[in-house]
Amino acid sequence: GSRRVYENPWISVREDQVIRPDGEPGIYGVVHYKNVAVGVLPVEDDHVYLVGQYRYPLGRYSWEIPEGGCPEDEDPLHAAQRELREETGFEAMRWRRLGETHLSNSVADEYGVWFLATGLVPGERQPDGTEVLGVRRVPLVEALEMTLDGRITDALSLLAITNYVLRRSGGEDVAAG
């Protein structure tokens, strides 16, 4: 059996009655995310742009790549373009999908994708009314150091930055679409 125990516009939580691997009855809680998580790694001249904001669930400020939610009926690339524009003001001339992940597959079905954005053209930021954002231009090597020393802990940001650096160090022309 399964029952919904909580729901809001972004998530729903259900509790399933299960038979555990040892044959005993048990419960399993599953968090369903109603949006795909999208992230953007904006790169310009061996620098990346990071967005900082207070993250309520963590109770602390977080530096991360621009990111947001993509409703089921929206193309993830379109959502990534929107998030980059809203959070940094940039438009990008070139886009490349770099990866995808399940963010916490032991208890949730949250799926995320990240994109590389290059050929950046500045514009005006348009943050959501719920966001107070800082934007920093950081050398790529410093952004990588931030993923290693704990200054960046956001999963999509860690994946996007390390994935990009590893591809480049392997000789891949990452910016090529």
C-alpha positions in Angstrom: 0.0 0.0 0.0 1.0 3.6 -0.4 -0.4 6.9 1.0 0.4 10.5 0.4 1.5 12.1 3.7 2.3 15.6 2.5 2.1 17.8 -0.7 2.9 21.4 -1.7 3.5 23.0 -5.1 7.1 21.6 -5.3 7.1 18.2 -3.6 5.0 15.4 -2.4 5.9 12.8 0.2 4.4 9.3 0.2 4.8 6.4 2.6 4.8 2.9 1.2 4.2 -0.3 3.1 7.0 -2.7 1.9 8.5 -6.1 2.6 12.1 -5.5 3.4 14.9 -7.7 2.0 14.9 -9.7 5.2 11.2 -10.6 4.7 9.9 -8.4 7.5 7.3 -5.6 6.9 8.5 -2.1 6.8 7.8 1.4 5.5 9.6 3.5 2.9 9.2 7.2 2.6 9.7 8.7 -0.9 10.0 12.4 -1.7 8.7 13.2 -5.2 10.0 16.4 -6.8 7.6 18.1 -9.2 10.4 20.0 -11.1 13.6 18.9 -12.7 16.6 20.7 -11.1 18.6 22.7 -13.8 22.0 24.2 -13.3 24.1 26.4 -15.5 27.9 26.7 -15.5 28.5 30.1 -17.1 32.2 30.2 -18.3 34.1 33.2 -19.7 37.9 33.5 -20.1 38.7 30.7 -17.5 36.3 32.2 -15.0 32.9 31.1 -13.8 30.0 33.0 -12.4 28.6 31.9 -9.1 25.5 32.9 -7.3 25.3 33.3 -3.6 22.1 33.1 -1.5 20.9 32.1 1.9 19.5 28.6 1.9 16.8 28.2 4.5 17.0 24.3 4.9 20.7 24.6 5.6 20.5 27.8 7.7 23.5 29.3 5.9 24.7 31.2 2.9 25.6 29.1 -0.2 27.7 29.8 -3.3 26.6 27.8 -6.3 26.0 27.9 -10.0 22.8 29.5 -11.2 20.1 27.0 -10.9 16.4 26.5 -10.5 13.4 24.3 -11.2 12.0 23.2 -14.5 8.3 22.3 -14.6 7.4 19.0 -16.4 6.0 20.9 -19.4 9.1 23.0 -20.0 12.3 22.1 -21.9 15.3 21.9 -19.4 17.4 24.0 -21.7 14.8 26.8 -21.8 14.6 26.7 -18.0 18.4 26.9 -17.8 18.4 29.9 -20.1 15.7 31.6 -18.0 17.6 30.9 -14.7 20.9 32.3 -16.1 19.1 35.5 -17.2 17.1 35.9 -14.0 20.0 35.2 -11.6 23.0 36.8 -13.4 21.5 38.9 -16.2 23.5 37.0 -18.8 22.4 35.6 -22.0 24.6 32.9 -23.6 25.3 32.5 -27.3 26.3 28.8 -26.9 24.8 26.1 -24.8 25.9 22.5 -24.2 24.3 19.9 -21.9 27.1 18.5 -19.8 25.4 16.0 -17.5 22.6 14.6 -15.5 22.1 13.1 -12.0 19.7 11.7 -9.5 20.4 13.9 -6.5 19.4 11.7 -3.5 18.1 8.5 -4.9 17.8 6.7 -1.5 14.8 8.8 -0.5 13.9 11.1 -3.4 13.4 11.0 -7.1 14.9 14.5 -7.7 16.5 14.5 -11.2 18.9 17.3 -12.2 20.7 18.4 -15.4 23.4 20.9 -16.0 24.5 23.0 -18.9 27.6 24.9 -20.0 26.9 28.4 -21.1 29.5 30.4 -23.1 29.6 33.5 -25.2 28.1 35.5 -22.4 26.3 38.8 -23.1 25.6 40.9 -20.0 22.1 42.2 -19.3 19.9 43.0 -16.3 19.3 40.5 -13.5 15.6 39.6 -12.8 15.7 37.6 -9.6 12.5 36.1 -8.2 10.8 38.0 -5.4 11.9 35.3 -3.0 15.6 35.7 -3.9 18.4 38.0 -2.6 21.4 37.0 -4.7 25.0 37.9 -4.9 27.0 37.2 -8.0 30.8 36.6 -8.2 33.1 36.1 -11.1 35.6 33.5 -9.9 38.7 32.0 -11.6 37.9 28.4 -12.6 40.8 27.1 -10.5 39.3 28.9 -7.4 35.9 27.5 -8.1 37.4 24.0 -8.2 39.2 24.7 -4.9 35.9 25.8 -3.4 34.4 22.4 -4.3 37.3 20.6 -2.6 37.5 22.7 0.6 33.8 22.8 1.4 33.0 26.4 0.4 30.7 25.0 -2.4 28.6 22.1 -1.1 25.6 22.3 -3.6 25.4 19.0 -5.5 24.7 20.4 -9.0 27.5 23.0 -8.6 30.0 20.3 -7.4 29.1 18.1 -10.4 29.1 20.9 -13.0 32.4 22.4 -11.9 34.3 19.1 -11.5 32.8 17.6 -14.6 33.9 20.6 -16.7 37.4 20.7 -15.2 37.9 16.9 -15.8 36.7 17.1 -19.4 39.0 20.0 -20.1 42.0 18.3 -18.4 41.3 15.3 -20.5 41.7 17.4 -23.6 38.0 17.6 -24.6 36.9 20.8 -26.3 34.1 21.2 -23.8 32.7 24.4 -25.3 32.1 22.6 -28.7 28.4 21.7 -29.0 
